[in-house]
Amino acid sequence: MTTVNPVQDVGEKVAESQPMGWVARAGLAARALVYLAVGWLAVLVAAGGRADVDQRGALSEVLTQPMGGAVVAAMAVGFAGYAVWRLSEAAFGVKGEDGAGPRVKSLARGLAYGVLAFGAVALLAGTRESQSGEQAQLAGTAMQQTGGHWLVAAAGVIVVGVGIAMLYEGWSSAFMRYFGYLPQPRRTVIVWLGSVGTVSRGIVFFVTGALIIVAAWTTQPEMAGGIDEAFRTLLDQPFGGLLVAALGCGLIVFGIYGMAEAVWRHVPDGQPA
């Protein structure tokens, strides 16, 4: 006899409902916008400008523009929506994918974008501490604890692994599994956008994770400053300006691809699988 859990049954119906699909598309659009802004800031920094090249830096820049507060508030709602969608996948399963792996990925993404939504709200409330500073401070605090260096190093290994996974996904165009039938010209454009954008994002994550490992090894928490530290480290290398500009353009491409995801990606639609 099969026992039905009413709470789980309701949760699964909500997770696969059309309103959840709208929430997912809003979240994908917010993610795309923040990557467009991060990529643009990277290009500006490569040209000699000054900015924090990470998600909070991008939101801070948006906040200085006309109607910036309203835009950041809308993006905060989008990030929260993205988090809710991913957490629902972690709880009730990822449509079309089996096993624990996809659920764990959705959990990580949901938590990350929940933090980003909180950071956007904190910016609106007047917080001005940089994202890289907070991350470095967190790493420094962890290193002061017993076994903290190993914990920070493990975090770096995870970020490196995420970067490698992104590189593979971009190189193999595995992201196209998220789309259904598309006319060939449109499909060709999305493959190009997704490949260039995802590989660029993978490189940024790989360098970020490698610097976190170095921070743990050398007890230099400032090197665990996240994406911003990765870009600044690359900027100090030979031809660093060109490399940072190229990666910035790549993240802009990822943002454009993200907009295509927001429109055409498979999301919950309330229809039976």
C-alpha positions as CSV (number, residue, x, y, z in Angstrom):
1,M,0.0,0.0,0.0
2,T,1.4,3.4,-1.0
3,T,1.5,6.1,1.7
4,V,0.9,9.6,0.4
5,N,2.5,12.4,2.3
6,P,0.1,15.4,1.9
7,V,2.8,18.0,2.5
8,Q,5.2,16.5,-0.1
9,D,2.3,16.1,-2.6
10,V,1.4,19.8,-2.2
11,G,5.1,20.8,-2.4
12,E,5.6,18.9,-5.6
13,K,2.6,20.4,-7.2
14,V,3.8,23.9,-6.3
15,A,7.3,23.2,-7.5
16,E,5.9,22.1,-10.9
17,S,3.3,24.8,-11.2
18,Q,3.1,27.5,-13.8
19,P,3.6,30.3,-11.2
20,M,6.9,28.6,-10.2
21,G,7.8,28.8,-13.9
22,W,7.2,32.6,-13.8
23,V,9.3,32.8,-10.7
24,A,12.1,30.9,-12.4
25,R,12.1,33.1,-15.5
26,A,12.2,36.2,-13.3
27,G,15.2,34.7,-11.5
28,L,17.0,33.8,-14.7
29,A,16.5,37.4,-16.0
30,A,17.9,38.9,-12.7
31,R,20.9,36.6,-12.9
32,A,21.5,37.6,-16.6
33,L,21.3,41.3,-15.6
34,V,23.9,41.0,-12.9
35,Y,26.3,39.2,-15.2
36,L,25.9,41.9,-17.8
37,A,26.8,44.4,-15.2
38,V,29.8,42.4,-13.8
39,G,31.1,41.9,-17.3
40,W,30.8,45.6,-18.1
41,L,32.6,46.5,-14.8
42,A,35.4,44.1,-15.7
43,V,35.9,45.8,-19.1
44,L,36.0,49.2,-17.4
45,V,38.6,48.0,-14.9
46,A,40.7,46.6,-17.7
47,A,40.6,50.1,-19.3
48,G,41.9,51.7,-16.1
49,G,38.6,52.3,-14.2
50,R,37.9,51.6,-10.6
51,A,35.1,49.3,-9.4
52,D,34.4,46.1,-7.4
53,V,34.1,43.5,-10.1
54,D,31.6,41.1,-8.5
55,Q,27.8,40.8,-8.0
56,R,27.6,43.4,-5.2
57,G,29.8,45.8,-7.1
58,A,27.5,45.4,-10.0
59,L,24.4,46.1,-7.8
60,S,26.2,49.1,-6.3
61,E,26.8,50.5,-9.7
62,V,23.2,50.0,-10.7
63,L,22.2,51.7,-7.5
64,T,23.9,54.9,-8.6
65,Q,21.9,55.2,-11.9
66,P,18.5,56.9,-12.3
67,M,15.8,54.6,-10.8
68,G,18.6,52.4,-9.6
69,G,16.9,51.7,-6.3
70,A,13.8,50.4,-8.1
71,V,16.0,48.2,-10.4
72,V,18.0,46.8,-7.5
73,A,14.8,46.0,-5.6
74,A,13.4,44.2,-8.6
75,M,16.6,42.3,-9.0
76,A,16.5,41.3,-5.3
77,V,13.0,39.9,-5.9
78,G,14.4,38.1,-8.9
79,F,17.3,36.6,-7.0
80,A,14.9,35.5,-4.2
81,G,12.7,33.9,-6.9
82,Y,15.7,32.1,-8.4
83,A,16.6,30.8,-4.9
84,V,13.0,29.6,-4.3
85,W,13.0,27.8,-7.6
86,R,16.3,26.1,-7.1
87,L,15.5,25.2,-3.5
88,S,12.2,23.6,-4.7
89,E,14.3,21.5,-7.1
90,A,16.5,20.4,-4.2
91,A,13.5,19.5,-2.2
92,F,11.4,17.8,-4.8
93,G,13.7,16.8,-7.6
94,V,15.0,18.4,-10.8
95,K,12.7,17.8,-13.8
96,G,14.3,15.5,-16.3
97,E,17.3,14.7,-14.1
98,D,17.7,11.8,-11.7
99,G,20.0,11.2,-8.7
100,A,21.3,13.3,-5.9
101,G,23.8,15.3,-7.9
102,P,21.3,17.6,-9.6
103,R,19.5,18.2,-6.3
104,V,22.8,19.1,-4.6
105,K,23.6,21.6,-7.4
106,S,20.2,23.2,-7.0
107,L,20.7,23.4,-3.3
108,A,24.0,25.2,-3.7
109,R,22.6,27.6,-6.3
110,G,19.5,28.3,-4.2
111,L,21.6,29.1,-1.2
112,A,24.0,31.3,-3.2
113,Y,21.2,33.3,-4.7
114,G,19.5,33.6,-1.4
115,V,22.6,35.2,-0.1
116,L,22.7,37.5,-3.1
117,A,19.1,38.5,-2.6
118,F,20.0,39.4,1.0
119,G,23.0,41.4,-0.1
120,A,20.8,43.4,-2.5
121,V,18.4,44.2,0.3
122,A,21.4,45.2,2.5
123,L,22.6,47.6,-0.2
124,L,19.2,49.2,-0.4
125,A,19.3,49.6,3.4
126,G,22.6,51.4,3.2
127,T,25.3,48.7,3.6
128,R,28.5,49.6,1.7
129,E,30.9,46.9,2.7
130,S,32.4,45.2,-0.3
131,Q,31.6,41.6,-1.2
132,S,35.3,40.8,-1.5
133,G,36.0,42.3,1.9
134,E,33.3,40.2,3.5
135,Q,34.6,37.1,1.9
136,A,38.2,37.7,2.9
137,Q,37.1,38.5,6.4
138,L,35.1,35.2,6.6
139,A,38.1,33.3,5.3
140,G,40.3,35.0,7.9
141,T,37.9,34.1,10.7
142,A,37.8,30.5,9.5
143,M,41.6,30.2,9.4
144,Q,41.8,31.2,13.1
145,Q,39.8,28.1,14.1
146,T,41.2,24.6,14.5
147,G,41.2,23.0,11.1
148,G,40.1,26.3,9.5
149,H,42.8,26.3,6.8
150,W,41.6,22.9,5.6
151,L,38.0,24.2,5.6
152,V,38.9,27.2,3.5
153,A,41.0,25.0,1.2
154,A,38.1,22.6,0.8
155,A,35.9,25.6,-0.2
156,G,38.5,26.5,-2.8
157,V,38.5,23.0,-4.2
158,I,34.7,23.1,-4.5
159,V,34.8,26.4,-6.4
160,V,37.6,25.0,-8.7
161,G,35.4,22.0,-9.3
162,V,32.4,24.2,-10.2
163,G,34.7,26.1,-12.6
164,I,35.8,22.9,-14.3
165,A,32.2,21.7,-14.6
166,M,31.3,25.0,-16.3
167,L,34.2,24.7,-18.7
168,Y,33.1,21.2,-19.7
169,E,29.5,22.4,-20.0
170,G,30.4,25.3,-22.2
171,W,32.9,23.3,-24.3
172,S,30.4,20.5,-24.9
173,S,27.3,22.7,-25.2
174,A,25.7,20.4,-22.6
175,F,23.6,23.4,-21.5
176,M,21.4,22.9,-24.6
177,R,19.6,20.1,-22.7
178,Y,17.7,22.9,-21.0
179,F,16.0,23.9,-24.2
180,G,13.5,22.1,-26.4
181,Y,13.1,22.5,-30.1
182,L,14.4,25.8,-31.5
183,P,14.6,26.9,-35.1
184,Q,18.1,26.3,-36.4
185,P,19.3,29.9,-36.7
186,R,18.1,30.7,-33.2
187,R,19.7,27.4,-31.9
188,T,23.0,28.2,-33.5
189,V,23.1,31.7,-31.8
190,I,22.2,30.2,-28.4
191,V,24.9,27.5,-28.7
192,W,27.5,30.2,-29.5
193,L,26.3,32.5,-26.7
194,G,26.2,29.7,-24.1
195,S,29.5,28.2,-25.1
196,V,31.5,31.5,-25.0
197,G,29.7,32.8,-21.9
198,T,29.8,29.5,-19.9
199,V,33.5,29.0,-20.7
200,S,34.3,32.5,-19.6
201,R,32.4,32.1,-16.4
202,G,34.1,28.8,-15.8
203,I,37.6,30.4,-16.1
204,V,36.6,33.1,-13.6
205,F,35.3,30.5,-11.1
206,F,38.4,28.4,-11.6
207,V,40.8,31.3,-10.8
208,T,38.6,32.3,-7.9
209,G,38.8,28.8,-6.4
210,A,42.5,28.5,-7.0
211,L,43.1,31.8,-5.1
212,I,41.0,30.6,-2.2
213,I,43.3,27.5,-2.0
214,V,46.4,29.7,-2.2
215,A,44.9,31.9,0.6
216,A,44.5,28.8,2.8
217,W,48.0,27.6,2.0
218,T,49.8,30.9,2.6
219,T,47.5,32.3,5.3
220,Q,46.6,35.3,3.3
221,P,42.8,35.7,3.6
222,E,42.8,38.7,1.4
223,M,43.4,36.3,-1.6
224,A,40.0,34.7,-0.8
225,G,38.2,37.8,-2.0
226,G,36.1,36.1,-4.6
227,I,35.5,37.2,-8.2
228,D,36.9,40.7,-7.6
229,E,40.2,39.3,-6.3
230,A,40.4,36.9,-9.3
231,F,40.0,39.8,-11.8
232,R,42.6,42.0,-9.9
233,T,45.1,39.1,-9.8
234,L,44.6,38.5,-13.5
235,L,45.0,42.2,-14.1
236,D,48.5,42.1,-12.6
237,Q,49.7,39.4,-15.0
238,P,51.4,40.0,-18.4
239,F,48.7,41.1,-20.9
240,G,46.4,41.2,-17.9
241,G,44.3,44.1,-19.2
242,L,43.5,42.2,-22.4
243,L,42.7,39.0,-20.5
244,V,40.4,40.8,-18.0
245,A,38.7,42.7,-20.9
246,A,38.2,39.4,-22.8
247,L,36.7,37.7,-19.7
248,G,34.5,40.7,-19.1
249,C,33.2,40.5,-22.7
250,G,32.7,36.8,-22.1
251,L,30.5,37.5,-19.0
252,I,28.5,40.0,-21.0
253,V,27.9,37.2,-23.5
254,F,26.8,35.0,-20.7
255,G,24.4,37.6,-19.6
256,I,22.9,37.7,-23.1
257,Y,22.7,33.9,-23.1
258,G,21.0,34.2,-19.7
259,M,18.3,36.4,-21.2
260,A,17.8,33.7,-23.8
261,E,17.4,31.2,-21.0
262,A,14.8,33.4,-19.3
263,V,12.7,33.3,-22.5
264,W,13.2,29.8,-23.9
265,R,14.6,27.5,-21.2
266,H,12.5,24.6,-19.8
267,V,11.0,25.7,-16.5
268,P,8.0,24.4,-14.5
269,D,4.8,24.9,-16.5
270,G,2.1,23.0,-14.6
271,Q,2.0,20.2,-17.3
272,P,2.5,16.5,-16.5
273,A,6.1,15.3,-17.2
